[in-house]
Amino acid sequence: MEAPICKHPLPDGLFKFAVLASMGELAIRIVVGYWKKPIGVLWRIIVWGIIGMMVTLMFTLFDAGVRSCMRGYLPFVKGRDSFQFL
């Protein structure tokens, strides 16, 4: 059985970056000493979520591009056996 992350990578990237965007509010709480609601939290979560989806897509496209280049376009590479760690 595959992990849910493998089945739905884009929503997972959105969720990860949205959580990371809210970590700044925790830092404000630690520095100020009391809970202060910052302005634009929802927009920050939305923007960082979209950035997370784009990063996830970028890594997927980069992986596919490197694997296709390994089939004969990279110099000094004789197929998949040259990169056994991949």
Secondary structure as GFF3:
##gff-version 3
##sequence-region A 1 86
A	DSSP	alpha_helix	4	7	.	.	.	ID=ss1
A	DSSP	alpha_helix	9	32	.	.	.	ID=ss2
A	DSSP	alpha_helix	41	69	.	.	.	ID=ss3
A	DSSP	three_ten_helix	80	83	.	.	.	ID=ss4
###
